[in-house]
């Protein structure tokens, strides 16, 4: 009979993954209209949530979502991302 071996992440891989979520989650798309208004879209959070939900190691998904949420707020107030004018 074959035993199921549980794969374990190393600390370096886990830390690198958290840094990746921090960088990706902070990305915004700011669209500036002709009237002077600005429309912010959190594209990094959408990409990060899609990656977190389809990831191989789904042990700490709640922590990944929390990192994405904090990165989203930091990215919004620091204006990190792409700026597009219509």
C-alpha positions as CSV (number, residue, x, y, z in Angstrom):
1,X,0.0,0.0,0.0
2,X,1.2,3.5,-0.8
3,X,1.3,6.0,1.9
4,X,0.3,9.6,1.2
5,X,3.2,11.9,1.8
6,X,2.3,15.4,2.7
7,X,4.5,17.9,0.9
8,X,5.9,20.7,3.1
9,X,7.0,24.2,2.1
10,X,10.3,25.4,3.3
11,X,10.6,28.7,5.2
12,X,12.3,30.4,2.2
13,X,9.5,29.4,-0.2
14,X,6.8,30.6,2.2
15,X,8.5,34.0,2.8
16,X,9.1,34.4,-1.0
17,X,5.4,33.7,-1.6
18,X,4.3,36.3,1.0
19,X,6.6,38.9,-0.6
20,X,5.1,38.0,-4.0
21,X,1.6,38.5,-2.6
22,X,2.7,41.8,-1.1
23,X,4.0,43.1,-4.4
24,X,1.2,41.8,-6.6
25,X,-1.5,43.0,-4.2
26,X,-0.3,46.6,-4.1
27,X,-0.8,47.0,-7.9
28,X,-3.6,49.3,-8.9
29,X,-4.8,50.7,-12.2
30,X,-5.7,54.4,-11.9
31,X,-7.8,55.6,-14.8
32,X,-8.0,59.4,-15.1
33,X,-11.0,60.7,-17.1
34,X,-11.2,63.9,-19.1
35,X,-13.3,65.6,-16.5
36,X,-10.6,65.1,-13.9
37,X,-12.1,62.2,-12.0
38,X,-10.1,59.2,-11.1
39,X,-11.2,55.5,-11.2
40,X,-9.0,53.2,-9.1
41,X,-9.2,49.5,-10.0
42,X,-7.4,46.9,-7.7
43,X,-6.1,44.6,-10.5
44,X,-3.3,43.2,-8.2
45,X,-5.8,41.9,-5.7
46,X,-7.8,40.1,-8.4
47,X,-4.7,38.4,-9.7
48,X,-3.5,37.6,-6.2
49,X,-6.9,36.0,-5.2
50,X,-7.0,34.0,-8.4
51,X,-3.4,32.7,-7.7
52,X,-4.2,32.0,-4.0
53,X,-7.3,30.0,-4.8
54,X,-5.5,27.8,-7.4
55,X,-2.3,27.3,-5.5
56,X,-0.8,23.9,-4.9
57,X,-0.2,24.5,-1.1
58,X,-3.5,25.9,0.2
59,X,-2.6,25.5,3.9
60,X,-2.4,29.2,4.8
61,X,-4.9,30.8,2.4
62,X,-6.3,33.1,5.1
63,X,-2.9,34.6,5.7
64,X,-2.4,35.1,2.0
65,X,-5.7,36.9,1.8
66,X,-4.8,39.1,4.8
67,X,-1.5,40.0,3.1
68,X,-3.3,40.9,-0.1
69,X,-5.7,43.1,1.8
70,X,-3.0,45.0,3.6
71,X,-1.0,45.4,0.3
72,X,-4.1,46.7,-1.4
73,X,-4.6,49.4,1.2
74,X,-0.9,50.4,1.1
75,X,-0.9,50.4,-2.7
76,X,-4.0,52.6,-2.8
77,X,-2.7,55.3,-0.5
78,X,0.9,55.2,-1.9
79,X,-0.5,55.3,-5.5
80,X,1.4,52.2,-6.6
81,X,0.5,50.9,-10.0
82,X,-0.3,52.0,-13.6
83,X,-1.8,55.4,-14.5
84,X,-3.9,55.7,-17.6
85,X,-5.5,58.9,-18.9
86,X,-8.6,58.8,-21.2
